[in-house]
């Protein structure tokens, strides 16, 4: 049933982003600055000229990047220091560096319709593929590609520029008090300290207001107990895990890299499962469930965007919001949000909620049944609505840790009813692509339908990505 498009999206070691490069021992900062200031004018100008020659073509507006970095480390300099513009840029250059973000792998893709469908030939669709990019330090970031599928099924990925830029934190992000308190309770932090800090906050508050309340509490309880100190630290940790970030809208989508910001993401933003969610009133937005990983623990989170320029990251809450691999249905079912999950790391569950941020209910609906999925099963992205039911692409893990992609059909009104499952994998590795970062693996985080065609982007051995097509009718016939 599968038609290969020939599309391959491979990691590019030439792609780099700019990241801060600041010594952990902050006392070294003024020493570095003083060395730069001690250079005579011609030597300083020569160094800056070399930097601009070697790096300007690799980044948009390098001088602005250098100037911004200078402003960040300015607090560590003598207050009366007034360097020239040339030295400001040179100082900035000593506290940033390039980072390879996709040199190792570009994998675990998800696909959604692009918000801009203008100026397309009849029968064509513009799409966005999100990709997990892994590079230096084995840290995973989120990057994107756009492309078009025409009415004949030809898939073309837009050429990327080879440049990349990162998002900037939005300083005035708002926090929802009810959601925040709910997560504190879930973290075991419902105590007098947290109540005192949270009670006087408005229904929506900013980071600065929260920091002020924490500071007032600490000042009023000096010496502070170890329990209260830990509570204050965890409150601020949670606040940093929930944030908003924006890109300059002018660079193309393929240049945008969501690099980890929060403490829960220190080692990666992993396996984003994007879906366009439509509300009952007809409005819509893109959601993505993803795994935040700090190197030891995982935290399920929800990403929200309307335009792939501004993103909001929110912690998922509730006793059922655990483990990896959650995938949101694209609409409410019987008035409630619905999610496919793998709560026990082995079986597939169905979850319902009245609030997209809180998940308390989970019921098992599928367990490993066939040899190619005996180890565990999971979803390959959000369910796709069809006239015959919800098409759910799955993954199964079998002997020798082989990953395959399968499919199931769920009832439209009651998705806990499984109407059919493929007995054999829909997609399995082939000899030409079985070797890579993780051998013998095919994996997807989301597919979509265009006409009678299911578009399935999937990763090959956790290293590169390809795109396959399958007739919707043919797969439904096998599942019905």
N, C-alpha and C positions, 0 to 999 in steps of 0.2 A: 504493500500500500504506500510505502514511503518513496517520495521523489526527492532526491538530493538536488539542491540549487547550485552547488559548486561554490557557494559563498563561504569564505573562511575569514574570520576576524582573529588575527594573531597578535600576541603581545609585542610591543615595540620598545626596545631598550633605549631608543633615542628620546622617548617621551619623558619629560621631567617637569617637576613643579618646584616652585620656590618655597622653602620652609625655613623657619627661624633656626639659627645655629648659635645658641647662647650657652655659655659655660654653666654647668650646674653650680659651681662656686661663683656666685655673683661678684665676689670681691675681685675677680679677674677682669671684670668689664672695664672699670676705669683704667686699669693697667694697659689694656689693649688700646683704649682710646688715647691714652697719653702717648703711646708709641706712634700712633697715626698722626697726632698733633705735632710730634717732634720732627716729622719728615719736613725737609725744606720744600718750598713751593714746587720746584720743578720735579722732584722725586714723587711728590704726592700726585701731581697732575699726570705724570707718566704711569703710575699705578692705576689711576682711574681710567685713563685711556685704554690700557690693556684690558681691564674688566669690561668696558663697554664694547671693545672690539670682539672679545671672545664670547660675550653672553647676550648682547643686545638682540641678535637675530633669533635667540632661543626663547624670548619672552616678550610679551606686550609691555611697552612703556617701562623699561628697566629702571630709568631714573626715578620714576614715581615709586616703584617698589623699594628702592634703596632709601629714598627719603622717608617712606613710612616706617621702615625698620629702624631708622635713626630715632624717630619719635618714640618708638617703643622702649629703646634702651636709654633714652635721655634722662630718665629718673635716676640712673646710676652714675650720672656725671656731675661734676661741680656745677652749682647753679649759675655761676658767672661765666661759664664756658660759652663762647659765641663763635663757633667755627664758620668758615666761609661755606657757600653753597657747594663748592667742589669737595671740601672736606666732609661736609654732611653726607654726601653720597658715598664717599670713600669709607667713612665710619660705618654707614649702613651695610656696605658690602662685607665687612668683617663679621657681621652677625646674622648672615643668612647663607644658605647653600642650596644647591640643586639636590632633588631627591628623585630617584627612579621609582615610579609608582606602579608600573605595569610590566617591568622587565621580565618577570617570571611567568605570569599567567594572566589571562583575560578570559574569564569563564563564568559559569552559572548565570546565564542570561535570562532576562524577562522582557516581554514585548507588550506594548500598548499602542493604541492609535495616537498619533501626534495631535496636539491641540490645534495645530494649523493645517487645515486640509484645503487651503486655497490654491488656485492655479494648477490644478492637477487634471490630466486627461480623464475622460469618462471611464469609470471602472477601476481607477487606480486609488491606492491608499498610501498615505504617508505614515510611517511608524517610528517609534523610538524603542531602541533596545538598550536596556541597562545591563551593565556588566560588572562583575566583581574583579577588580584589578589588584594584583599582588606583585609587589616589587621589593625594594630594599627593606630589610628587617622583617620580611614576611608579614607586613602590615597590609590589610585589605582596605581598599578605598572603593568608591562607586564612581563609575564613569559611564558615558553614553555614546551611542551612535544613532544616527537617523538614516532612513532609507525609504524606498518606495517599492511596493508590489503592484504590478499592473494587472489588467483584467485577464491577461494570458498566464499569469502566475510567475512572471519573471521578477526576481528580487534583485534590487540594486542598492548597495550601501553607499551613502554619500561619502565622498573622499574627505578625509580629515586633513587638517593643516599641519599636524605634527607639533603644534603648540598646545599648551595646557595652562589653565588657571584654576585657583582654588576659590571656594566661597569665603565670605567674611561673616563673622558672627554679627547678628543683629543685637545691638546693645540694649534696645528697649523692648525685648521680648516679654510677653505677658504670660503669667502662670495662672492656671485655674486652681483656686483654693481647694475645692472639693476633691479634685483629682489628686492634688498634692498631699492632702491629709490622708486620703485613702491609701496612697502608696506608703506613707510613713507608718500607718497602722499595720500594713502588710509586712513592713520591714521590722516590726516589733518595737517601734519607736513612739508608741502612744503613752506618753508620760507627762508629768507636770512641766518639764522643760519644753517639750515640743508644743504643748498646749499654750503655754505662756507666749511663745514666739509666734504661733500661728493665729491665736484668737483675735488679735487686733488688726490683722491684715484684711484688706478689702477682698471681695470675691475674685477679682483679678488683680495681681500684683506684679511688680517688676523685681528683678534681681537686687537692685540697690535697696529697695524697701526691705526685702528679706534680710539682706546683710546688716542693715541698720538694726532690725529687731534682734538678730543674733548678737550683735555687738552690745546692745543695751542689756540683754540678758546676761552675757558673760561679765560685763562690768558690774552688774548688780549682784552677782553671785561669786565674788572673789574672796577666797580661793574657790574655784569651781571644782565640783566633784568629777571624778573620772567618768561616771555615767553621763553626766550632763555635757561634758566636753565631747564625748563620743556622739551624743545626740546632735550637738551643734555641727560637728564635722559631717555627720551623715546627712543632715538637712541640706548643707551646702553642696555635698556630693550629689544628692538627688537633683538639686536645682541645676547643676552643671550638666546632668544627664538629659535634661529637657531644655532644648534650645532652638533657636531659629537662625538660619544662615541663608545668605543671598549671594548670587552672582551678578556681576555686571552683565546686563542683558545683551550687550553688543557682540561678544564673541560667540561663535557658533556652538551648538550643543555639544559637539564632539570635543570641545576644548574644556568643558566643565568637569571638574574632579571634586567630588565630595570626600575630602580627607577627614579622618576622625578628629573630632573636637573634644568630646566629653571623656571623663575618666573611665566610663564603662566601655568606651570604644578604643582604648589605647592600642589594642592590637588588631582592631578591624571593624569595619562595617561589612557584614557578611550576608550574602544570599538574599538580596532584596527581591521581594515578590510583589511587583507592581500590578495594580488593577485600577481601571477607571470605574469609580463608584458613583452610581446615579441615585440621588435622593428621590423620595416620593413626589416631591414638587417638580421634578424634572431637572433640577440643577445637579451639577456633578463636580467631582474633584478626583485627583489621583491619590490613592493610598499605596503604601508599600510596607509590609511587615518585614522586619530584618532582625538579624542577630547582632547585638553589640557584644564585643569580646574584649576583655581587658588583659588577656594572657592567662587567666586562671578560671574566670567565671563568665557565663553568658547571661545576657539580659535581653529578653524579647522587647522590641520597640516598634513604634509605628511612625512612619514618615508620611507627611502630607504636603502636597503641592498642587497648584492649579496651572502652573506654566513652566515648570522645570527651571525656573529662575530663583524663586523663593521657596525654601523648604523649612518645614517645622518638624522637629523630632520630639516624640513624646513616649514616655515609658508606658508599656502595657501593664495593667494592674489586675489583681484577682488571683485566686488560688488555681484557676485553670490556665493562667497566662504563664506557662512554663515550657521549657525545652525549646528546640528549634522547629522551623518548618511550619509556621502558621500561614494560612492563606485565606484572605477575606473574600467572601462572595461579592459579586459586583452590584448587588442591591439587597435590600432587606427582604426577608422571607417571613410572611405572616406578621409583618410589623416589627421584626427584630433583626438586628445585625446577626450574621452567621459567619462562621469561620471553620475551615478544615484545619486540624492540628494533629500533632503526634505527641501527646502528653506523656506517654510512657516510653518513648524512644523505640517503639516497636510496631504499634498498631495505629490505624487512622481513627480520629475522633471527630465528632461534630460538636461545635460550641455555638451557643446562642447568647445574646446580650442585648440589653436595652440601651447600653452606652458603649460606643466603640472603643473606649479606653479601659473598660472593666469587663473581665471575663471570669465567671465563677462556675459555669456549667460546662461539662464535657461528657459526652456519651460515646462509647466505642461503636464504630460502624463497619470497620473492615480490619481483618487480621491477615497475616501472611497465609497464603493458600497454596501457591504453586512453588516448585523447587527454586525458581529464579528469584523468589522474594522471601524465602524461609527465614532469613536473618532479621529483616525488618522491611516495612513499607513506609512510604511517605508521599506527600504530594509533590507535583512538579508545577506548582503555581495555582492561581485561583481557578475555581470551577468556571466553565464556559457554558452559558445558557443556550440551549437549543430547543426546538419544538418538542423533541422527544425526552428531554431531561437535561440534567447538568452533566456535561462532559468533564470528567476529572482525569487529567493526566497524572500518573503516579510514578514513583520510582520504587524499585525493589532491589534488595541486596541479597545475593545468592552465594554459592560456594566460591572460594578464592577471592572473596570481597569484590565480586563483580556487580556493578551497578547497571541496571537496565531501566528503560522507560516503558511503562504500561499504560492502561487506560481503564476507567470504570464509568458507569452511567448511573447517576443518582436521580431519584424522583424530583420533579420540579417543585412540588408543593411540600414534600416531606423528604428532604435530602438524606435522612437517616435510612431510607429504603434504598438498597443497592439493587439496581435493575439488571446489571450485567457487568462482567469483568473479562478482560482479555486473558486467555489461558497462556498465551505466549507473549513475549515482549513485543511492543510496537517498534522499539529502537534498541539495538544492542551494539556493542562495540564491534568494529571490524579490524582486521589485521593492520591496515594502513594507519589506524588512528589509536590503537590500544596503548601505545607507549607515550608517556608524557610525565607530567608532574605527579599525578596519581594514576597508575596504569589500570586498564580494564574498567573505565568509568565513563558513562554518558549521563548527563544530568541537565535538567532545565528548571528554571524558577518561574516560568510563565509563558503561555502561548496565547494565540488569539485567532479568531475566525474572520476571513474576508470572503464574502460570498459563500461558495461551497468548499472553501479551502481552509484547512487548519494550518497556520504558520507556527512551526515549532523550532525556535532557536534552542540549541543545546550545546553543552560543553563536551569537548573531547579530552578525556584523561585529565580533567581539571587544568587544562593549559590553554587551549584555544577554543573558539566557538564557530559553529556552523549553523546553517538554517535548512530545515527540511519542510516539505509540504506533504499533506495527506488529504484526500477527499473526505469531507465531513460525512457525506452520505455513506461512504464505504465503511468508515470506522463505526458509525452508529448502527449500521446493519449487523456488524459483528457483535455489538454490545446489546442489541435489543432482543 
